[in-house]
Amino acid sequence: MATRTHFVLLLIVAVIASSVQVHGKLSTTYYSSTCPKALSIVRAGVEAAIKKEARIGASLLRLHFHDCFVNGCDGSILLDDNATFTGEKTAAPNINSARGFNVVDDIKAQLEKACHRVVSCADILAIAARDSVVTLGGPFWKVKLGRRDSLTASRAAANTSLPGPNFNLSALISGFSAKGLSLKDLVALSGSHTIGLARCTVFRARNYNDSNIDASFAKSLQKKCHKSGTDDVTKPLDFQTPTRFDKLYYDNLLKRKGLLHSDQELFKGSCNSAESLVKKYAQDASAFFKDFAKGMVKMGNIKPLTGTAGKIRINCRKAN
């Protein structure tokens, strides 16, 4: 009898352990029964926002990246400051540049109507990033879901965790490696700069100080981005098709027309592995799309809160 009881207890423990393990993993079908319209609601919100302003697609993609690189993909970038913490919105990489918060708010409101307190803000960012890329002509990938939301945020962590526009290749590799991302992920995910704009303040130093830049390209930028006083002037990261997700970012690098210093660091004529990938993606858009999609899945799996960790925030701006 004792042996049988012991066996039953072991069986129960095994079942519970198995259940916890499955629940703790991200899944592409996570909301299939609890909120079956979740994906379509997010997609509709993203498409409407991009129809209103094409640039917002790049902004939503950037929010997901800036979220995941700071203590994992937990929606912390969306939190406003409160009495217990100073959040990430005012960190140097985000202030006056991170945008799209209102779009996330609108999507969250629709999701709360459809299925109250089910879909996390962190998952909204992951889905919205994918849908933004697809809407602007880029690749589709299945988004793994099941993230929960952080109840805190850290401006200090945002200031130290995000790769900067003036990073050299070594610093970029180290920053991505620290998040479990490879050199291939770095070069492919940098291709997100095929869409969006950047402020003069982040590319001014390159325009006036770098030697690895096309002279005519630098002069054209200097007409709008002066040595002082024009911090908020913006220029496309891909001057050819700034609202189309394509491979022209890499074509620009081959011509020494990368807008940011960190962009052009991927191609300097050194014949290294990064440059081989730049050439590959410039020649083969399908290879870029494939590796970009894989990189996004990997990035979306950086330290997610799952199971009973964190919460599902009702308001993405507040820690409930």
Contacts in CASP RR format, 6 or more apart in sequence:
PFRMAT RR
TARGET T0000
AUTHOR 0000-0000-0000
METHOD contacts of the structure
MODEL  1
MATRTHFVLLLIVAVIASSVQVHGKLSTTYYSSTCPKALSIVRAGVEAAI
KKEARIGASLLRLHFHDCFVNGCDGSILLDDNATFTGEKTAAPNINSARG
FNVVDDIKAQLEKACHRVVSCADILAIAARDSVVTLGGPFWKVKLGRRDS
LTASRAAANTSLPGPNFNLSALISGFSAKGLSLKDLVALSGSHTIGLARC
TVFRARNYNDSNIDASFAKSLQKKCHKSGTDDVTKPLDFQTPTRFDKLYY
DNLLKRKGLLHSDQELFKGSCNSAESLVKKYAQDASAFFKDFAKGMVKMG
NIKPLTGTAGKIRINCRKAN
20 307 0 8 1.000
23 306 0 8 1.000
23 307 0 8 1.000
24 146 0 8 1.000
24 306 0 8 1.000
24 307 0 8 1.000
25 306 0 8 1.000
26 144 0 8 1.000
26 145 0 8 1.000
26 146 0 8 1.000
26 147 0 8 1.000
26 301 0 8 1.000
26 304 0 8 1.000
26 306 0 8 1.000
27 144 0 8 1.000
27 145 0 8 1.000
27 146 0 8 1.000
28 142 0 8 1.000
28 143 0 8 1.000
28 144 0 8 1.000
28 145 0 8 1.000
30 123 0 8 1.000
30 144 0 8 1.000
30 145 0 8 1.000
30 146 0 8 1.000
31 38 0 8 1.000
31 39 0 8 1.000
31 115 0 8 1.000
31 118 0 8 1.000
31 119 0 8 1.000
31 145 0 8 1.000
31 146 0 8 1.000
34 115 0 8 1.000
34 118 0 8 1.000
35 111 0 8 1.000
35 114 0 8 1.000
35 115 0 8 1.000
35 118 0 8 1.000
35 119 0 8 1.000
37 114 0 8 1.000
37 115 0 8 1.000
38 111 0 8 1.000
38 114 0 8 1.000
38 115 0 8 1.000
38 118 0 8 1.000
38 119 0 8 1.000
38 127 0 8 1.000
39 127 0 8 1.000
41 107 0 8 1.000
41 110 0 8 1.000
41 111 0 8 1.000
41 114 0 8 1.000
42 107 0 8 1.000
42 111 0 8 1.000
42 124 0 8 1.000
42 127 0 8 1.000
42 128 0 8 1.000
42 131 0 8 1.000
43 127 0 8 1.000
43 131 0 8 1.000
44 110 0 8 1.000
45 103 0 8 1.000
45 106 0 8 1.000
45 107 0 8 1.000
45 110 0 8 1.000
46 57 0 8 1.000
46 60 0 8 1.000
46 103 0 8 1.000
46 107 0 8 1.000
46 128 0 8 1.000
46 131 0 8 1.000
46 132 0 8 1.000
46 135 0 8 1.000
47 131 0 8 1.000
47 135 0 8 1.000
49 56 0 8 1.000
49 57 0 8 1.000
49 60 0 8 1.000
49 100 0 8 1.000
49 103 0 8 1.000
49 106 0 8 1.000
50 56 0 8 1.000
50 57 0 8 1.000
50 132 0 8 1.000
50 135 0 8 1.000
50 136 0 8 1.000
54 136 0 8 1.000
54 243 0 8 1.000
55 196 0 8 1.000
55 197 0 8 1.000
55 242 0 8 1.000
55 243 0 8 1.000
56 99 0 8 1.000
56 100 0 8 1.000
56 103 0 8 1.000
56 132 0 8 1.000
57 132 0 8 1.000
57 135 0 8 1.000
57 136 0 8 1.000
57 195 0 8 1.000
57 196 0 8 1.000
58 132 0 8 1.000
58 136 0 8 1.000
58 192 0 8 1.000
58 195 0 8 1.000
58 196 0 8 1.000
58 197 0 8 1.000
58 237 0 8 1.000
59 98 0 8 1.000
59 99 0 8 1.000
59 100 0 8 1.000
59 196 0 8 1.000
60 100 0 8 1.000
60 103 0 8 1.000
60 104 0 8 1.000
60 125 0 8 1.000
60 128 0 8 1.000
60 129 0 8 1.000
60 132 0 8 1.000
61 129 0 8 1.000
61 132 0 8 1.000
61 133 0 8 1.000
61 192 0 8 1.000
61 195 0 8 1.000
62 98 0 8 1.000
62 192 0 8 1.000
63 77 0 8 1.000
63 78 0 8 1.000
63 98 0 8 1.000
63 100 0 8 1.000
63 101 0 8 1.000
63 104 0 8 1.000
63 125 0 8 1.000
63 128 0 8 1.000
63 129 0 8 1.000
64 73 0 8 1.000
64 125 0 8 1.000
64 126 0 8 1.000
64 128 0 8 1.000
64 129 0 8 1.000
64 299 0 8 1.000
64 300 0 8 1.000
65 129 0 8 1.000
65 189 0 8 1.000
65 192 0 8 1.000
65 299 0 8 1.000
66 77 0 8 1.000
66 88 0 8 1.000
66 93 0 8 1.000
66 94 0 8 1.000
66 98 0 8 1.000
66 158 0 8 1.000
66 162 0 8 1.000
67 73 0 8 1.000
67 74 0 8 1.000
67 75 0 8 1.000
67 76 0 8 1.000
67 77 0 8 1.000
67 78 0 8 1.000
67 122 0 8 1.000
67 125 0 8 1.000
68 179 0 8 1.000
68 299 0 8 1.000
68 300 0 8 1.000
68 302 0 8 1.000
69 161 0 8 1.000
69 162 0 8 1.000
69 163 0 8 1.000
69 179 0 8 1.000
69 302 0 8 1.000
70 76 0 8 1.000
70 77 0 8 1.000
70 88 0 8 1.000
70 153 0 8 1.000
70 154 0 8 1.000
70 157 0 8 1.000
70 158 0 8 1.000
70 161 0 8 1.000
70 162 0 8 1.000
71 150 0 8 1.000
71 154 0 8 1.000
71 157 0 8 1.000
71 161 0 8 1.000
71 303 0 8 1.000
72 302 0 8 1.000
72 303 0 8 1.000
72 304 0 8 1.000
73 122 0 8 1.000
73 125 0 8 1.000
73 126 0 8 1.000
73 147 0 8 1.000
73 299 0 8 1.000
73 300 0 8 1.000
73 301 0 8 1.000
73 302 0 8 1.000
73 303 0 8 1.000
73 304 0 8 1.000
74 122 0 8 1.000
74 147 0 8 1.000
74 148 0 8 1.000
74 149 0 8 1.000
74 150 0 8 1.000
74 303 0 8 1.000
74 304 0 8 1.000
74 305 0 8 1.000
74 310 0 8 1.000
75 120 0 8 1.000
75 121 0 8 1.000
75 122 0 8 1.000
75 125 0 8 1.000
75 147 0 8 1.000
75 149 0 8 1.000
75 150 0 8 1.000
75 316 0 8 1.000
76 87 0 8 1.000
76 88 0 8 1.000
76 149 0 8 1.000
76 150 0 8 1.000
76 152 0 8 1.000
76 153 0 8 1.000
76 154 0 8 1.000
77 88 0 8 1.000
77 89 0 8 1.000
77 94 0 8 1.000
77 98 0 8 1.000
77 125 0 8 1.000
77 153 0 8 1.000
77 158 0 8 1.000
78 101 0 8 1.000
78 104 0 8 1.000
78 121 0 8 1.000
78 125 0 8 1.000
78 316 0 8 1.000
78 317 0 8 1.000
79 85 0 8 1.000
79 87 0 8 1.000
79 88 0 8 1.000
79 89 0 8 1.000
79 150 0 8 1.000
79 152 0 8 1.000
79 153 0 8 1.000
79 316 0 8 1.000
79 317 0 8 1.000
79 318 0 8 1.000
79 319 0 8 1.000
80 87 0 8 1.000
80 89 0 8 1.000
80 317 0 8 1.000
80 318 0 8 1.000
81 87 0 8 1.000
81 89 0 8 1.000
81 90 0 8 1.000
82 318 0 8 1.000
82 319 0 8 1.000
84 152 0 8 1.000
85 152 0 8 1.000
85 153 0 8 1.000
85 154 0 8 1.000
86 153 0 8 1.000
86 154 0 8 1.000
86 155 0 8 1.000
87 153 0 8 1.000
87 154 0 8 1.000
87 155 0 8 1.000
87 158 0 8 1.000
88 94 0 8 1.000
88 153 0 8 1.000
88 154 0 8 1.000
88 155 0 8 1.000
88 157 0 8 1.000
88 158 0 8 1.000
89 95 0 8 1.000
89 98 0 8 1.000
89 101 0 8 1.000
90 155 0 8 1.000
91 155 0 8 1.000
91 156 0 8 1.000
91 158 0 8 1.000
91 159 0 8 1.000
91 162 0 8 1.000
92 158 0 8 1.000
92 159 0 8 1.000
93 158 0 8 1.000
93 159 0 8 1.000
93 162 0 8 1.000
93 164 0 8 1.000
94 158 0 8 1.000
96 199 0 8 1.000
96 232 0 8 1.000
97 199 0 8 1.000
97 202 0 8 1.000
101 316 0 8 1.000
101 317 0 8 1.000
103 128 0 8 1.000
104 121 0 8 1.000
104 124 0 8 1.000
104 125 0 8 1.000
104 128 0 8 1.000
104 316 0 8 1.000
105 315 0 8 1.000
105 316 0 8 1.000
105 317 0 8 1.000
107 124 0 8 1.000
107 128 0 8 1.000
108 119 0 8 1.000
108 121 0 8 1.000
108 124 0 8 1.000
108 315 0 8 1.000
108 316 0 8 1.000
111 118 0 8 1.000
111 119 0 8 1.000
111 124 0 8 1.000
112 314 0 8 1.000
116 314 0 8 1.000
117 312 0 8 1.000
117 314 0 8 1.000
118 312 0 8 1.000
119 312 0 8 1.000
120 146 0 8 1.000
120 147 0 8 1.000
120 148 0 8 1.000
120 149 0 8 1.000
120 312 0 8 1.000
120 313 0 8 1.000
121 149 0 8 1.000
121 313 0 8 1.000
121 316 0 8 1.000
122 147 0 8 1.000
122 148 0 8 1.000
122 149 0 8 1.000
122 150 0 8 1.000
122 304 0 8 1.000
122 305 0 8 1.000
123 143 0 8 1.000
123 145 0 8 1.000
123 146 0 8 1.000
123 147 0 8 1.000
124 316 0 8 1.000
126 143 0 8 1.000
126 144 0 8 1.000
126 145 0 8 1.000
126 147 0 8 1.000
126 300 0 8 1.000
127 143 0 8 1.000
127 145 0 8 1.000
129 296 0 8 1.000
130 140 0 8 1.000
130 141 0 8 1.000
130 143 0 8 1.000
130 296 0 8 1.000
133 139 0 8 1.000
133 192 0 8 1.000
133 245 0 8 1.000
133 292 0 8 1.000
133 296 0 8 1.000
134 140 0 8 1.000
136 195 0 8 1.000
136 243 0 8 1.000
136 244 0 8 1.000
136 245 0 8 1.000
137 244 0 8 1.000
137 245 0 8 1.000
137 246 0 8 1.000
138 245 0 8 1.000
138 246 0 8 1.000
138 289 0 8 1.000
139 289 0 8 1.000
139 290 0 8 1.000
139 292 0 8 1.000
139 293 0 8 1.000
140 293 0 8 1.000
141 293 0 8 1.000
141 294 0 8 1.000
141 296 0 8 1.000
141 297 0 8 1.000
142 297 0 8 1.000
143 297 0 8 1.000
144 297 0 8 1.000
144 300 0 8 1.000
144 301 0 8 1.000
146 304 0 8 1.000
146 306 0 8 1.000
147 304 0 8 1.000
147 305 0 8 1.000
147 306 0 8 1.000
148 304 0 8 1.000
148 305 0 8 1.000
148 306 0 8 1.000
148 307 0 8 1.000
148 309 0 8 1.000
148 310 0 8 1.000
148 311 0 8 1.000
148 312 0 8 1.000
149 305 0 8 1.000
149 310 0 8 1.000
149 311 0 8 1.000
149 312 0 8 1.000
149 313 0 8 1.000
149 316 0 8 1.000
150 305 0 8 1.000
150 310 0 8 1.000
151 310 0 8 1.000
151 311 0 8 1.000
151 313 0 8 1.000
151 319 0 8 1.000
151 320 0 8 1.000
152 319 0 8 1.000
163 171 0 8 1.000
163 172 0 8 1.000
163 175 0 8 1.000
163 176 0 8 1.000
163 262 0 8 1.000
164 262 0 8 1.000
165 198 0 8 1.000
165 202 0 8 1.000
165 203 0 8 1.000
165 260 0 8 1.000
165 261 0 8 1.000
165 262 0 8 1.000
166 202 0 8 1.000
166 205 0 8 1.000
166 206 0 8 1.000
166 260 0 8 1.000
166 261 0 8 1.000
166 262 0 8 1.000
167 261 0 8 1.000
167 262 0 8 1.000
167 265 0 8 1.000
168 261 0 8 1.000
168 262 0 8 1.000
168 265 0 8 1.000
169 265 0 8 1.000
169 266 0 8 1.000
169 268 0 8 1.000
169 272 0 8 1.000
169 274 0 8 1.000
172 186 0 8 1.000
172 262 0 8 1.000
172 265 0 8 1.000
172 266 0 8 1.000
173 183 0 8 1.000
173 186 0 8 1.000
176 182 0 8 1.000
176 183 0 8 1.000
176 185 0 8 1.000
176 186 0 8 1.000
176 189 0 8 1.000
179 299 0 8 1.000
179 302 0 8 1.000
180 298 0 8 1.000
180 302 0 8 1.000
181 189 0 8 1.000
181 295 0 8 1.000
181 298 0 8 1.000
181 299 0 8 1.000
183 273 0 8 1.000
183 274 0 8 1.000
183 277 0 8 1.000
184 277 0 8 1.000
184 291 0 8 1.000
185 291 0 8 1.000
185 294 0 8 1.000
185 295 0 8 1.000
185 298 0 8 1.000
185 299 0 8 1.000
186 266 0 8 1.000
186 274 0 8 1.000
187 266 0 8 1.000
187 274 0 8 1.000
187 277 0 8 1.000
187 278 0 8 1.000
187 281 0 8 1.000
187 291 0 8 1.000
188 277 0 8 1.000
188 281 0 8 1.000
188 288 0 8 1.000
188 291 0 8 1.000
188 292 0 8 1.000
188 294 0 8 1.000
188 295 0 8 1.000
189 292 0 8 1.000
189 295 0 8 1.000
189 296 0 8 1.000
189 299 0 8 1.000
190 249 0 8 1.000
190 262 0 8 1.000
190 263 0 8 1.000
190 266 0 8 1.000
191 249 0 8 1.000
191 250 0 8 1.000
191 281 0 8 1.000
191 288 0 8 1.000
191 292 0 8 1.000
192 292 0 8 1.000
193 237 0 8 1.000
193 238 0 8 1.000
193 249 0 8 1.000
193 259 0 8 1.000
193 260 0 8 1.000
193 263 0 8 1.000
194 237 0 8 1.000
194 238 0 8 1.000
194 241 0 8 1.000
194 244 0 8 1.000
194 245 0 8 1.000
194 246 0 8 1.000
194 247 0 8 1.000
194 248 0 8 1.000
194 249 0 8 1.000
195 237 0 8 1.000
195 238 0 8 1.000
195 242 0 8 1.000
195 243 0 8 1.000
195 244 0 8 1.000
195 245 0 8 1.000
196 236 0 8 1.000
196 237 0 8 1.000
196 238 0 8 1.000
196 242 0 8 1.000
196 243 0 8 1.000
197 234 0 8 1.000
197 235 0 8 1.000
197 236 0 8 1.000
197 237 0 8 1.000
197 242 0 8 1.000
198 234 0 8 1.000
198 235 0 8 1.000
198 237 0 8 1.000
198 259 0 8 1.000
198 260 0 8 1.000
199 231 0 8 1.000
199 232 0 8 1.000
199 233 0 8 1.000
199 234 0 8 1.000
200 224 0 8 1.000
200 225 0 8 1.000
200 226 0 8 1.000
200 230 0 8 1.000
200 231 0 8 1.000
200 232 0 8 1.000
200 233 0 8 1.000
200 234 0 8 1.000
200 235 0 8 1.000
201 231 0 8 1.000
201 232 0 8 1.000
202 260 0 8 1.000
203 221 0 8 1.000
203 225 0 8 1.000
203 235 0 8 1.000
203 259 0 8 1.000
203 260 0 8 1.000
203 261 0 8 1.000
204 225 0 8 1.000
204 227 0 8 1.000
205 261 0 8 1.000
206 213 0 8 1.000
206 259 0 8 1.000
206 260 0 8 1.000
206 261 0 8 1.000
206 264 0 8 1.000
207 213 0 8 1.000
207 218 0 8 1.000
207 221 0 8 1.000
207 222 0 8 1.000
207 225 0 8 1.000
208 218 0 8 1.000
208 222 0 8 1.000
208 227 0 8 1.000
210 218 0 8 1.000
210 261 0 8 1.000
210 264 0 8 1.000
212 256 0 8 1.000
212 264 0 8 1.000
212 268 0 8 1.000
213 256 0 8 1.000
213 257 0 8 1.000
213 258 0 8 1.000
213 264 0 8 1.000
214 255 0 8 1.000
214 256 0 8 1.000
214 257 0 8 1.000
217 239 0 8 1.000
217 255 0 8 1.000
217 256 0 8 1.000
217 257 0 8 1.000
217 258 0 8 1.000
221 235 0 8 1.000
221 259 0 8 1.000
224 230 0 8 1.000
224 233 0 8 1.000
224 235 0 8 1.000
225 233 0 8 1.000
225 235 0 8 1.000
235 259 0 8 1.000
236 242 0 8 1.000
236 259 0 8 1.000
237 249 0 8 1.000
237 258 0 8 1.000
237 259 0 8 1.000
237 260 0 8 1.000
237 263 0 8 1.000
238 246 0 8 1.000
238 248 0 8 1.000
238 249 0 8 1.000
238 252 0 8 1.000
238 259 0 8 1.000
239 252 0 8 1.000
239 257 0 8 1.000
239 259 0 8 1.000
240 248 0 8 1.000
240 251 0 8 1.000
240 252 0 8 1.000
241 248 0 8 1.000
246 285 0 8 1.000
247 281 0 8 1.000
247 282 0 8 1.000
247 284 0 8 1.000
247 285 0 8 1.000
247 288 0 8 1.000
249 258 0 8 1.000
249 263 0 8 1.000
250 278 0 8 1.000
250 279 0 8 1.000
250 281 0 8 1.000
250 282 0 8 1.000
250 288 0 8 1.000
251 282 0 8 1.000
252 258 0 8 1.000
253 263 0 8 1.000
253 264 0 8 1.000
253 266 0 8 1.000
253 267 0 8 1.000
253 278 0 8 1.000
253 282 0 8 1.000
254 267 0 8 1.000
254 278 0 8 1.000
254 279 0 8 1.000
254 282 0 8 1.000
256 264 0 8 1.000
256 267 0 8 1.000
258 264 0 8 1.000
266 274 0 8 1.000
266 275 0 8 1.000
266 277 0 8 1.000
266 278 0 8 1.000
267 274 0 8 1.000
267 275 0 8 1.000
267 278 0 8 1.000
268 275 0 8 1.000
269 275 0 8 1.000
280 287 0 8 1.000
280 288 0 8 1.000
281 287 0 8 1.000
281 288 0 8 1.000
281 291 0 8 1.000
311 320 0 8 1.000
313 319 0 8 1.000
313 320 0 8 1.000
314 320 0 8 1.000
END
